[in-house]
Amino acid sequence: SWFVDKNQDTNAAIRYTLAGMGYAVAVAAERTPAYNQLYSSLLENVIQRMVSLKVWHYVDMFEMYRQQPTYPDPVAYKNIMYSGHLAQLLSLYESVSGNNQFNTRGWSFRWNDTVHFKYNTSKLFDAIVHQSHLYDTGGVPCEPHSIFIICNNFPHNAFTLYDTMHNTSYAARTNPHWQQTVMKYGRAHSAVTNNYFQLDKLFLDDKHPNIGTWVAVASLGSDAWALAWMRPWWNETTDPHANFLWKGWSHMYNSKRWRTDKRSNGTYIKPNEIGGLFTFPYGEDVSTSFYPMIEKQYFKLEPQVNSVQPKTEEVLRWFEHNYGTGLDLDKDGRTDAYMYKSSEHYHDWSTANLLNSYVMPPIDSEPGFLRGLFRRQQPLYVQHNKYPFVDTVQFPMIMIKSATFDSKKEQLHFATVLVDAPAPNTNTHVVQLGWGAHYRTPKKAMCDGKAVPLSGKKLRLPLPPWEGQQQCIVMF
């Protein structure tokens, strides 16, 4: 159902929807640290699609790309609007799954039967770092003469996370330079569009890469896209860097571009408009969909937090009333999926952004949640492998809603939900468990307060109710 515009040089390009969906999967995995099989599989699927020709063939559109000796390699020359997202997806996949296959075996960008380019994660990162050193900003261009603030967030997030897993120094070699550029030139002062960030630096040509102009004509939507993913890599240890991003959220919160929808009593962002044309990016749905995950990162940092009312619930009301749609994907008469069916171009991406916010902790609790996902001492898979875990379930009939291991009580807690109708005469399902050599066979297993038999590492359980969930505890 992903919309593929004929012109992939737009915000509706499939790479952005794919990346957004992959990021949502990785964030959702935080809900189930003792179960990662489904999320690992989904992320791998997203990456395999991301490296397919259908996604990056647009390099043929740009004459300057076609003139390069590296053509049609999609990551060797500029194009951070693609390579940056791919980099972040690769780091997140390894963090969630513990599988380093994209670095060990790599992949190929296949242009045709005879032309293809072999890459792995390290080679991709090295290509991005090399290009960042060619420009005085420390950023990497796309399109191909624009160095966008938004697009350069994603490789820096990728470097930050990858370094924690491999003790490498990609972030140390690139992040400080780009952050200084954003601090010095990134703040926009446009009375016309009144956005916080500059959109990009537009430079002359490859012979004069450091001669150019910073472009301020953007929108509240471009601010939203930037703020949603900037805090994970940003160094907040010194002033004025510490509150630079918070000021961006405050500017966004107080913008005059907010509108109230009378039907839902919800709130949304009205894209900026100049001469009858919307400025970048264009959709009110995707622009607004970033806001809840932004507010959850910055609201608690507000000095006058007790006197400011969050907008997140109003935004979600607007989406629910206008776009919330249940889906029966397998045509069995039951709703088994949900999305926000807004514009044709942006509905999947908007749904993914909102899913991020739903998974993130409440607005008044952990503003560092998303930042911590990229900066923690141990990636998710280390925690997963260290303790007992749920290995597999009978997906898509059964899904895991939550899964955690309490190391103090030595108990594995998980909740299952019934999503797809079971086959006729089926009244049980199987959950496969896993644990390392330092854990012995569990002492006891219970679901919904009743003891259930354990055969090796396999639990056979009664089906959960259609409306509700099945709560299980395995005691070691």
Residue, then its C-alpha position, 0 to 999 in steps of 0.5 A: s500500500w506504500f505510495v510510490d510517486k513517479n517523482q521520487d524527489t519529493n517528500a512522498a518518496i518511498r524512502y521516507t515512508l520506509a524509514g519512518m516505518g522502520y523507526a517505529v518498529a525499533v521504538a516499539a521493540e522497547r516495549t518488549p525487551a524480552y521479545n525481539q523476534l517480530y521486530s527484528s524480522l520487520l526491520e530486516n524486511v524494511i532494510q531489504r526493501m530500502v536497498s532495492l532499486k525501486v527505492w533509489h533508482y531516482v539517482d538517474m534523475f539528476e544530471m550531476y549524479r550521472q556525470q560522476p564516475t561512481y554513478p549509479d552508486p546511490v551512496a558514494y556521491k551526496n544523496i544523504m536523503y537516502s544514505g542517512h536513513l539507511a544508516q539509521l535503519l542498519s544501526l537500529y536493526e543491529s541494536v534490536s536483533g543483535n544480528n550483524q549480517f549487514n556488516t559481515r555479509g553486506w548487501s548489493f545495490r543492483w542497478n541491472d544484471t551487470v552493474h551492482f555495488k557491494y556494501n556493508t554497514s562500515k563501508l556505508f558509514d565510511a562513505i558518509v564520513h568521507q563526504s562530510h569532510l568535503y564541506d565546511t559545514g560538516g554536512v552531506p548534500c542531496e538533491p544535489h546542491s542542498i545540505f539539509i538540516i533535517c537529512n543530516n540528523f539520521p547519519h549522526n543518530a546512526f553513528t551514535l548508536y553504532d559507536t556504543m555497540h562497536n567502540t568505534s568513533y564515527a560520532a566523534r569524527t562528525n557530530p561536533h562539527w555538524q552541531q557547531t554548524v547548526m548552532k551557528y547557521g541553523r537558526a532561521h529568522s524568517a518573518v515570512t514563514n516564522n520557522y525555527f530552523q533554516l531549511d538548508k544551505l544551497f551552494l553553487d556547485d562541486k567546484h565551489p562547495n563552500i560558497g552558498t546561502w542558507v535558505a530560511v523559507a521552510s515551515l513548522g512541518s520542517d521544524a517538526w521533522a528536524l526536532a523529532w530526531m535531533r535530540p538523540w545525537w545532540n550534545e546537551t552538556t554545555d550552554p547554549h547547546a543544552n537548550f537550543l533544541w528546547k527553544g525550538w520546541s518552545h517556538m513550535y509550541n507557540s507558533k501561530r500555525w496551529r489550528t483548531d478543528k471544530r468537529s473534533n476539538g483537536t489541533y493540527i498544524k496548518p502548513n506555511e503558504i506563500g503566494g498560494l503555494f505550500t512551503f516544505p514539507y507540504g502535508e498537514d497530516v505528516s507535519t502534525s504527526f511528528y508533534p507528539m513524539i517531539e513534545k514527549q522529548y521536550f515538554k518536561l524540560e520546560p521551566q514553567v512546565n506547570s503553567v503550560q498545557p500539552k498539545t499532544e492529546e489535542v493532536l491525537r484527537w484530531f487524528e482519531h476523529n478525522y483519520g483513525t481507521g480499523l483494517d481487516l487485512d485478512k478479510d475474516g470480519r475482524t479488525d486486526a490492524y489500525m492506521y491513520k488513513s490521511s492523505e494518499h502520500y503520507h498516511d503510512w508515514s504519519t501512522a508510523n510517527l504517531l506509533n512512536s509517540y504511543v510507545m514512548p513513556p507518558i509526557d511527564s515521565e521520561p523525556g530522555f527515552l528516545r535519546g537513551l535508545f541511541r546512547r545506552q551502554q548496552p543495546l537492546y539485544v544484549q539485554h534480550n540475550k542475557y535473560p530468559f525471553v519469549d523466542t517465538v509465538q504463532f504470529p500473526m494469530i498471536m502477538i506479544k503486547s509486552a514482555t519483560f524479565d524481572s531479574k530480582k524476582e527472576q520472573l519472565h512476564f509477557a502478555t499475548v493478544l489474539v489478532d487473527a482468527p484461529a483455524p477451526n477447532t483450534n483452542t490453544h497456541v504455542v509460545q516458545l521460550g529461550w534462556g541461556a546456560h546460566y538459567r535452569t528449567p523454570k520452576k513454574a508457569m502461570c497464565d491468567g492466574k492458572a498453572v500451565p504445563l511447560s514442555g522443555k522450552k515450550l508452553r501450550l496455552p489456551l487462546p487469549p480472549w478476543e477482547g483483552q489479553q492473556q497475562c503470563i508469568v514464568m518463574f525461574 
